[in-house]
Amino acid sequence: MNVNQLGARGEALLSALGREYYLTGAGRKATPAFEAIYEQYADLQSDEALACARGARVPALVEWVVDLRVGRAVAPYEERQLVWERRARIAVSGRDIPYLRAAIELQNSPDRAWRIALDRARAAAGATDLNELRRDRFLRERETVAAAGFGADYPAAITAVSGIDLEHLAGQADRLLADTADLYREGLRHLVRRRLGVPPDQLVRADTGWAFRADEFDAAFPGDQLLGTGTAQMREMGLDAFVGGRVRVDAEEREGKQPRAFCVPVRVPDEVYLVLRPHGGHADYRTFWHELGHAMHFGSVDRDRSFVDRWLGDMSVTEAFAMLWDHLTLEEGWLQRFTELGRESGAVSRIAQLRVELAVSELYLLRRYAGKLRYELELHRSEYGAAMGERYAERLTAATGFRFLEEDHLRDVDPGFYVARYLRAWQLEGTLAQILTERYERDWYRNPRAGGFVQDLMRRGQAEPADRLAAEFSAAPLSFDASVSRLAAVLA
């Protein structure tokens, strides 16, 4: 096997997996077939394929072959989890709710007692079967990475495979938590007093969705204008939101649809799916812009780029493009220009109030992921037993101020330390937003020259990892400084 054969076969495999993920995640297919697809391409997971990738001296290719081995090993667990989630139902206070709809109900219910009961029932439903699946899945992943020759210490192995120093990033995350503690505590105190009327020391995970729901602004974010607003805003930047039809949006309500929005490329750059299950209000706009960032990125990659550049590389980069777009929905000028808020009486004060709520929500997310990284380093050096539930609740509660449930200690973990990609994306996005503002002013999101700049970056795919891409524009290494400064300016 040579590198060209590896790339050609690899593209066919990723296309098949992407299509299967779209069909099952979007609720269009009841039973996934990931395991069968991996079996069709067993040669890509062979020792010969790994040796070929190593011989090419392309780190992203080596990482991908290792990921394929992991994917094949855990496919049975992934399939069983998807089937379990589609079939599971939760009985609460005389209501029967699909498990996959629980997140939507939690976000939209003002009844705190109901939310708490639902969240406990949701967590309890997954505490046995789902957690057992997740435990076996993570053990299998760790064994597979070790068998590929990267060592038994899973975090160290992922550092070696990905090139991301997880311990260094965790140190940065720890400093972020310390540096933003007072800012977050004060912002959260004001928000929950107004939204929930609950003392900060009594907050629980079930409160998060409603605390940050901003439902009083729903009229300014009508669902039927979502796609039109995206089209109009990107047009002002000289960009086509749907990249000539390459990006296809699935926003229909479907019972088996995953509650978490996602973007999946099936053919890069020609067929990319953006899947959204609307929850209501500003959150739908932000979620749509986030996934649109992914979709436009994959749909904009130059066709003559290599397989590695188009499909592989540091996923922190595509996550940074997603954040670059979704953070626009927090900007004063963007809210004034592209939403109904700009046409309301008292628009300035209303926008200011919304931005404060959104800034607290953003800081919650950033701190949550910072806490997750340190927890996951501990988790992946354990045996994934129930004892880690207490550690999970401690870490996440300390980071966010909301008491998290121990039963979620395996459900709330993305494979392969993807938490690190999100954190690096925050860092890279901060750098990119700063550069765009310096070059094209604060309203760069309606400047065709800024659009051209971003388009040129997206055309590269993920040819450079986040740290090297940031180094093109800044002498400083990746950090959270720009993101924190932006939020502090709103919350000051």
N, C-alpha and C positions, 0 to 999 in steps of 0.2 A: 504493500500500500504506500502511495506517495501523498504529498500534501494536497495536490490537486484532486485526487480521488477522495481524500478525507473531506475536503471542502464540499465537493459535489454531493457526496452521500450525506454529509452533515446538513446541507441545506434542505435536502429532501426530508430528512428526519424532523428537523425543526419545523418545517412547514406542516407536516402531518400532526405533530404534537400540538402546534398552535391552533390548527383547525379543531382538533379534538377538545382542547381546552376551551375554545370559544363555544362550541356546541354544548358542552356539559355545563360550563360556568354560566352561560346565558339561559340555561333551562330548556334548550331545544332538544336535548338528548338526555335520556334518563340514566343510561348506564355507560360509563366511560370505558375506553379500551386502550389506556396508556400502555399497559403491560404488553399487549399484542403488538403495538407499534414498536416498542423497544426491541421486541424479539425479531422483528423484521430487519432491524439494523444492528444486530448483535455484533457484527464485525467492527463497528465503531467503538465498541466498549472493550475491545480485545487488547492484549498486551502489545500486539503489533501496532495498533492505532496509537496507544500511549507512547510507544517508542518513536513512532513517526512524528508525533506532536513535539516530543522532547528534542528530536533531531532537528526540527525546524527552528528551534530556539525562539519560539513565539509563546510567551507566557500565557496569553489569553487562550491559545489553542490547547495547551496542557490543562489549564483550568477547566475548559469546556469538556474535554474527554473524561476528566475526573467527575465532573458534574453529570455526564451521561451515565457513568457507572453507578453513581448515586441514584440518578433518576430511575434507572432500570431496577435497582435493588429495592427501592421504596415504592415503586409503582403499585404493587398490590395494596399497600397501606393507603396510598393516596386515593385509589379507586374506592376502597371500602369506606374511607372517610366521606367522600363525596356522596356516596349512596346513603350513608347513615344520616348526613345532614339533610338530604332531600326528603328522607322518610320521617325523620324525628319530628315529634309534635310536643308541645308543652301545654299542660292543663293548669290554668291559673284562674282562681275566682270564678269558676264556671265557664271560662272561655277556653277554646281550643285553638292554639296558635302554632303555625308552622315554625319550626326552629329557625329557619332562615329569615323569618320576618321579625324575629325578636329585636334585632338592632333598630329596625325602623320604628317599632312600637315604643321602645325605650326612649328614642329621640323625640317622639311626638306627643308623649303623654305628660300632662301637667300634674297628674295624680301621683304624688311621691310614694304613697303606700303601695299603689299598684306597680309602680316601676321597681320598687325594691323586691316585691314578691315575684315579679316576672324575672328579674335578673337572678335571683336566687334559684328559681326553678330552672332557668336556662343553664346556669352553672352546674346544678345538680344533675341535669339530664346528661351532661357530658362527662361527669366525674368518674364514671366507670368505663363504659365501652369506648368512648372517644379518647379518654386519657390513656387507656391501655393501647389503643391504636397509635397514638402519638408517641408514647414511650417506645414501643417496638420500632416505630419508624425512625426515631432519632438514634436508637442503638444501632440499627442497620446502617444508617448513614455514617455514623462514626466508624464502624467496622470497615466499611467500604473505602473510606478515605485512608484509613490506616493501611489497608491491604494494598493500596496503590503506592505505598512506599513513603508516606508523609508523616508517619509516626502515630503513636497512640494518644498523644495529647491533642485532642481535637482542635481547640483554639489555636495552638501553635501550628497545626497542620493547615488550617484555613489561612492563617497569616502567610505561610509559605506558598500555598496554592494561589491565593488572590493578590499577594503583594501588599495587602493592607495590614499595617501593624495594629492589631486589635488592642493590645495593651496600651499603646500610645494614644489611640483614639479614646479609649476608656478613661485615660488620665485627663484628656481634654474635656470629656463629658462630665467627669467629676468636678472639674473647675467651673464648668458652665453651671452646674447645679448650685455650687457655692456662691458664684458671682451673681446669680439671678434670684437667689432665695428671697431677699427682701422685696424686690420688684414684683415677683410673682405673688408672694403672700399678700401684699397690699392690694394688688389688682384683683386677685381672687376674692378677697374679703368683701370688697365693694360689690363685685358682680353677684356673688351668691346671696348677699344680704338683699339685693334688689330682686333677683330672679327666684330664689328659693326660700328666703326667710329662715335659713338654717344656720346655726353656729358653725364656723369652719371646722371645728373638731368633730363634727357629726357627719361630715360629708362621706358618701359612699360611691362606689363605681357607678351605681344605677343613676346617680345624679348628673353624670358628665354630659350625656346627650342633651338633656333638657337645660342644663346650666348654660350651654353654649349654643342653644338652638336659635336664639335671636328671632323668635317667631313673630314678634310685633313688627318686623320689617318684611314679612312675607310678600305683602302686596307689591313691594318694589322689585321682587324677583319672580315674576310669573313664569311658570314652567313652560308655557307655550311660546315664550320669547327666548328661551335658552339658546337654541341653535342659531336663531337670527341674530342675537346679540354677539355671539361668538364670530359669526361670519362678518358682521359689520366692523367689529373691533380689529380683527386680523386684516380686513381690507384696508383700514386706515394705515396699517403698517406695510401695506403692499404685499400682504401674504394671503394665500388661499387656505382657509381653515381646514378644508378637506382635501387639499393637495390634489386637485384635479380628479376627485373621485376615489383616490387611493384609500382615504380614511372613510370607514363606514360605521355609522352610529346605530347602536341598538339600545334604545331607551324605553322599550315597551315593558309594561308590567307583566311578569310571568312568575307563577308560583315557585317553580324550581330554580329561579334565578338567584345567583349569589347576591347578598346584600351589599357586598363591598365592590365598588366600581373597579373595572380593570381595562387595560388595553393589551391586546395580543396581536403581534405581527404573524401573518400567515405566509406572506411572500414579501420580503423586504426589497424594494420599497413599495410594491404594487398593491398589496392587499393587507390592510391593517384594520382591526376591529376595535371600536371604543364602546364598551358595554357599561351602561349606567342604569341603576335601579333607583329612581327618584325618591328622596325622602321628604323634600319640601324646603322652600326658602333659599337663603343664601348658600347653605351647605351644598345644594345641588349645583349652583353656579361654580362654587369653588371646586367641587369634585369634577365637574365637567371640564373646567379649565385645566385641572391637573392632568386628567387623562388625555385631553387634547394636546398638551405638551408632549406626552409620550407619543401619541399618534402622529403628530406633525413631524416629530423627530424621525421616527422610523419611516414615515412616508416621504421624507425629504432627502434621505441618503442617496448619494450618487450611485447609479446602477453599476458603474464600472469600478466601484470600490471592491476590495477583496471580500471574501466570505467572512473573514475575521472582523473587518471594519464594519460590515453591514449587520452582522448578527451577534457578535461576541463582544468582549471587552468589559470595562468597568461599568456596571449598571448604575453606579453613582452618577454618571453623566446624564443618562436619560432621566433619572429621577430629578436631577438639577433642572433640566428643561421643564419638567412637569411642575416643579416648584416655582420656577421663574414665571410661568403663566398663572398658576393658582394664587400666587402672592399678589398679583395685580388686583384681585378682587378685594384686597384689604386697603388699596391705595385711595386716598381722598379724591384725587382727580378722576380716577377711573370710575369710582362710585358716582361722582357728580355727572360724568359724561354718559355712561353706558347703562345706568339703572334709572328706575322711576324716582329714586330718592332725589335726584337732581332737579326734578320738576315739582317737588313737594314744597309746601309752605314750611319755613324754618329748616330748609335743607341743610344748612351749615351745621346746626346743632345736632340734627338727627344723624348726619353722617359722622360727626365727631363721636356721638354715643356708640354707634355701631362699630366704629373703628376700635374703640377701647375694648368692647366685648370681643371683637375678633382678635385683637392683640393678646388678650389674656388667653383665649383659646389656642392661639398659635404657640404661646409660651408653654402652655400645658402640654401640647404635643411634643415640643422640642424637649422639655424636661422628661416627659414620659419615655421617649426613646433613649435619652441619656441614661435613665434609670434601668431601662431594659437591657442595654448593652452590658452593664456591670453584672446584672443578674444572670444574663445568658452565659457569660464567661464562667460563672459559678455552676450554672446548670449543666453545661456541657463537659464539666469535669466531675460530674456526679453520675449516679446510675439512674437518674430521671425518676426517682421514687417520689412518693407522696410527701416525704419530708421537705422537699424543695418548695412545696406550696407555701409554707410559712415564710420562707426566704423571699419568694416572689411577692407576697403581700407586703412584706416589710419594705422591700426596695421600691416597689411602685407606689405605695402609699406615701413614703417619705419624699419621693420625687414630685408627686402630683397634689398631695393634700387630700385626695379621695381614697377611702379605704377599699382596696382591691380584694377580690375573693380568691382564696387559696386554690379552689378547684380549677382556676384558669391558668395554672402555672405551666401547662404544656400547650394548651390551646392558643395562648397569646405569644407564640414563638414562631417566627418565620424561619424556614430552613436556611442553612448555610450562612448564618450570621448576616442575613440581609439587613438587619438593623444597622449594621455599619454602613451599608450603601446609603440608607436614608440620612444618616448623620453627616456623611461626607457630601451628600447632595445639598444639605442645608449650608454647608461651608462653601461649596462651589457656587451655589445660587447667589449667596451673599456677595461673592466677588463679582459675578457677572452683572448683577443688578447695580452694583456700585459703579462698574465701568460704563454701563449703559446710561446711567444717570449723569455721570461726569461728561460723557461725550455728546449725549443727545437730550439733556435736561430731564426734569422729573416726569414729563409726559412722553417719554421715549416710546411708550406703548401705542402711540398714534403717529409715529415718525417713520416714513418709508426707509430712511437711511438706517435706522435702528433695526427695522425688519430685515434689511439686506445683511446687516452684521450677524443677526441671529441665524438667518437662513444659511449663511456661509458656514457657521459652526455646526448646524444640524446636518449639513451635507457630508460632513466627515464621519458620521456614525459615531462609533466609540473608538476611533483610532488611537486616541490618547486617553489615559486614565485621568481622573479628576484632578489630581495634584499637578500633573504636567500641563493640563489645559489651563488651570488657574495660574500657573507660573508664566504663561504667555503674557498675562495682563497685569500681574502683580508680583512684586519682589517678595512679598510676605508669603509664608506657607499657609496652607489651608487652616482656617480657624473659624470659630463661631462669632468673632467680633462684629462683623458687619450685620449679621442677623440680630444679635442682641442689641446693637446700637439702634437699629431701625425700630425694634419693639419698644425700647426704652423711650425713644422720642415720642411715641404715641401715648405711653402710659405715664409720662412725666407729669 
